[in-house]
């Protein structure tokens, strides 16, 4: 959310480029057929914010900006959600009084290893950056129906979105630094298949640095086979040749390092896996049968890993009316 993170956010450009490409190819109305867009593992929500605030390229300075993407961010961390809420809800009064930005010290609680300069431990950053403040200030001047559509859901990805009420409800899904958090990657793939509409788009960017709790550690080509076997057509697949800084621009920005000196004796970077996959259009009766197998398979996987059953969650969706306020 800070100006210092601009280099790291450059990767957002590829994701937005893919969304605009398919929006232009598929869309015939103001509201995009790619909506709603789900962004799982959204963290503090900057990617989701940028997608929701992506303006229609047809709009000029003389028109009210058009925001075609309805975005839903989600994460299982209440701490992340609370921080995102704070950033999403700056009031017009606080921005007018220049009290909107918050100074943070991101390196104070770092691991205290590989540090070069003691003073740099106290480097600060202002969040959100000024461009975000300007966008929020503009939005306050418009009517509610003219504003970007952005929401945030807190919960477990599989438990929340395998519900029958979520079947075929999303036009696209953007996963960034997310798929390698799966305990079982089949769960994620089948859940994404379940929640997307026929013809829905799945855009991914990030490493396959499988977390410690992962049962499976597929290579990228094995992952592609899994995705295609689940009914997706891969439109784009590449492992980038360019390194991307993992934690801080200093890891790769030699110009900045020469000016102030290296921050750390260790650098972390990755080559992201980028892909675009489209869910094939299936016969409805066949899909209904496959969804029954999907619920059964995921239930078995969850029980085998010692996690809570999702049967009660699914049953509750059928017997209880949802709270509109929620």
MARMAR-583625 format. One record per residue (C-alpha): x, y, z. Coordinates in steps of 0.5 Angstrom, whole numbers, plus 500, padded with zeros to 3 digits. Each point is the difference from the previous one (the first is absolute). Layout:
# MARMAR-583625
X / Y / Z
...
This chain:
# MARMAR-583625
500 / 500 / 500
506 / 505 / 500
504 / 503 / 495
506 / 496 / 502
496 / 494 / 497
499 / 502 / 493
505 / 496 / 498
497 / 494 / 503
493 / 502 / 497
503 / 500 / 493
497 / 493 / 499
493 / 502 / 501
501 / 503 / 493
500 / 493 / 497
494 / 498 / 504
496 / 506 / 498
502 / 499 / 492
497 / 493 / 500
494 / 503 / 503
499 / 505 / 495
502 / 496 / 495
494 / 495 / 501
495 / 506 / 502
501 / 503 / 494
499 / 493 / 496
494 / 498 / 504
497 / 506 / 502
494 / 503 / 497
497 / 504 / 506
503 / 505 / 505
500 / 495 / 506
506 / 495 / 498
498 / 493 / 499
506 / 498 / 504
497 / 503 / 506
499 / 498 / 505
508 / 499 / 501
502 / 496 / 506
507 / 501 / 503
502 / 495 / 505
505 / 501 / 505
500 / 507 / 499
503 / 502 / 506
500 / 508 / 501
496 / 501 / 494
504 / 504 / 495
500 / 496 / 494
492 / 499 / 501
500 / 508 / 501
504 / 501 / 494
495 / 495 / 496
494 / 503 / 502
502 / 507 / 499
503 / 498 / 493
496 / 505 / 495
497 / 499 / 494
505 / 502 / 494
494 / 504 / 496
499 / 505 / 506
503 / 507 / 499
501 / 505 / 505
493 / 503 / 498
497 / 494 / 502
498 / 497 / 507
505 / 494 / 500
497 / 493 / 499
503 / 494 / 504
497 / 494 / 497
503 / 495 / 505
497 / 498 / 506
505 / 497 / 505
500 / 495 / 506
506 / 500 / 504
500 / 494 / 505
505 / 497 / 505
500 / 496 / 506
504 / 505 / 504
496 / 505 / 505
506 / 504 / 501
501 / 501 / 492
493 / 501 / 499
500 / 506 / 506
506 / 503 / 497
496 / 500 / 493
494 / 503 / 503
504 / 506 / 503
503 / 501 / 493
493 / 499 / 496
496 / 505 / 505
504 / 507 / 500
495 / 505 / 501
500 / 506 / 496
501 / 505 / 507
506 / 496 / 501
503 / 501 / 493
498 / 507 / 500
504 / 501 / 507
506 / 496 / 497
499 / 495 / 506
499 / 494 / 495
507 / 497 / 499
503 / 496 / 506
507 / 499 / 501
502 / 493 / 501
507 / 497 / 502
500 / 493 / 496
507 / 498 / 502
500 / 501 / 507
497 / 493 / 501
504 / 497 / 495
504 / 494 / 501
506 / 504 / 502
505 / 496 / 496
504 / 501 / 494
499 / 508 / 502
506 / 504 / 497
498 / 507 / 503
497 / 501 / 507
497 / 507 / 498
496 / 497 / 494
496 / 495 / 505
496 / 507 / 502
498 / 502 / 492
493 / 502 / 500
495 / 500 / 495
493 / 504 / 499
494 / 496 / 498
496 / 500 / 496
504 / 504 / 494
498 / 507 / 498
497 / 497 / 493
495 / 496 / 505
498 / 506 / 504
499 / 503 / 493
495 / 495 / 498
496 / 499 / 506
499 / 508 / 500
497 / 500 / 493
496 / 494 / 502
497 / 504 / 506
497 / 505 / 495
496 / 495 / 496
493 / 496 / 501
501 / 493 / 503
498 / 497 / 494
505 / 503 / 496
506 / 498 / 505
504 / 494 / 499
497 / 493 / 503
505 / 497 / 505
499 / 495 / 506
504 / 496 / 505
498 / 493 / 502
503 / 496 / 506
501 / 493 / 500
503 / 493 / 498
500 / 500 / 492
498 / 493 / 499
494 / 500 / 506
498 / 507 / 498
499 / 499 / 492
499 / 492 / 499
493 / 502 / 503
494 / 498 / 495
498 / 508 / 500
507 / 502 / 497
499 / 495 / 494
501 / 504 / 494
500 / 507 / 503
507 / 503 / 498
502 / 502 / 493
507 / 500 / 501
505 / 499 / 506
507 / 503 / 501
505 / 496 / 504
506 / 503 / 502
505 / 497 / 505
495 / 495 / 502
499 / 494 / 497
507 / 497 / 503
496 / 501 / 507
495 / 494 / 499
501 / 494 / 504
498 / 496 / 494
500 / 504 / 494
494 / 495 / 497
496 / 504 / 505
501 / 507 / 497
500 / 498 / 493
493 / 496 / 501
497 / 506 / 504
502 / 505 / 495
497 / 496 / 495
494 / 499 / 504
499 / 508 / 501
501 / 502 / 493
495 / 501 / 495
501 / 496 / 493
505 / 504 / 496
503 / 503 / 506
507 / 502 / 501
505 / 498 / 505
506 / 505 / 500
506 / 498 / 504
507 / 503 / 502
505 / 498 / 505
505 / 495 / 502
499 / 492 / 502
503 / 501 / 506
496 / 495 / 504
499 / 501 / 507
502 / 495 / 505
493 / 497 / 501
499 / 499 / 493
499 / 492 / 499
502 / 501 / 492
505 / 503 / 497
499 / 500 / 492
505 / 503 / 495
497 / 506 / 496
499 / 495 / 494
496 / 495 / 505
496 / 505 / 502
498 / 502 / 493
498 / 493 / 499
496 / 500 / 506
496 / 507 / 498
499 / 497 / 493
497 / 493 / 503
495 / 505 / 504
497 / 502 / 494
504 / 507 / 499
503 / 502 / 493
507 / 503 / 501
500 / 506 / 496
507 / 503 / 502
505 / 496 / 504
507 / 503 / 502
506 / 500 / 505
502 / 507 / 500
508 / 501 / 498
500 / 506 / 504
501 / 500 / 508
495 / 504 / 504
502 / 502 / 507
497 / 496 / 506
500 / 505 / 506
503 / 506 / 498
502 / 504 / 494
507 / 501 / 503
501 / 492 / 498
500 / 502 / 493
501 / 507 / 499
507 / 501 / 499
499 / 508 / 499
497 / 501 / 507
505 / 495 / 503
506 / 504 / 498
497 / 507 / 502
498 / 497 / 507
504 / 494 / 501
497 / 493 / 500
495 / 498 / 505
502 / 493 / 501
505 / 495 / 499
495 / 496 / 497
495 / 501 / 494
494 / 496 / 498
497 / 500 / 494
495 / 495 / 495
498 / 499 / 493
493 / 500 / 500
495 / 495 / 497
495 / 504 / 495
494 / 496 / 497
493 / 502 / 498
495 / 494 / 500
493 / 500 / 497
495 / 495 / 503
497 / 496 / 494
493 / 500 / 499
497 / 494 / 502
493 / 496 / 500
496 / 503 / 506
497 / 492 / 501
508 / 498 / 500
502 / 506 / 504
495 / 498 / 506
502 / 493 / 500
507 / 503 / 501
499 / 505 / 505
497 / 494 / 504
507 / 496 / 499
503 / 507 / 502
497 / 501 / 507
501 / 492 / 501
508 / 501 / 498
501 / 506 / 504
497 / 497 / 506
504 / 494 / 500
506 / 504 / 499
499 / 505 / 506
498 / 494 / 505
507 / 497 / 498
504 / 506 / 502
496 / 500 / 507
496 / 507 / 498
493 / 501 / 502
495 / 497 / 496
496 / 505 / 495
494 / 496 / 500
496 / 504 / 505
502 / 507 / 496
497 / 497 / 494
494 / 498 / 504
499 / 507 / 503
500 / 503 / 493
494 / 496 / 498
496 / 501 / 507
502 / 507 / 502
498 / 506 / 496
506 / 505 / 499
500 / 506 / 504
500 / 506 / 495
504 / 505 / 505
505 / 495 / 500
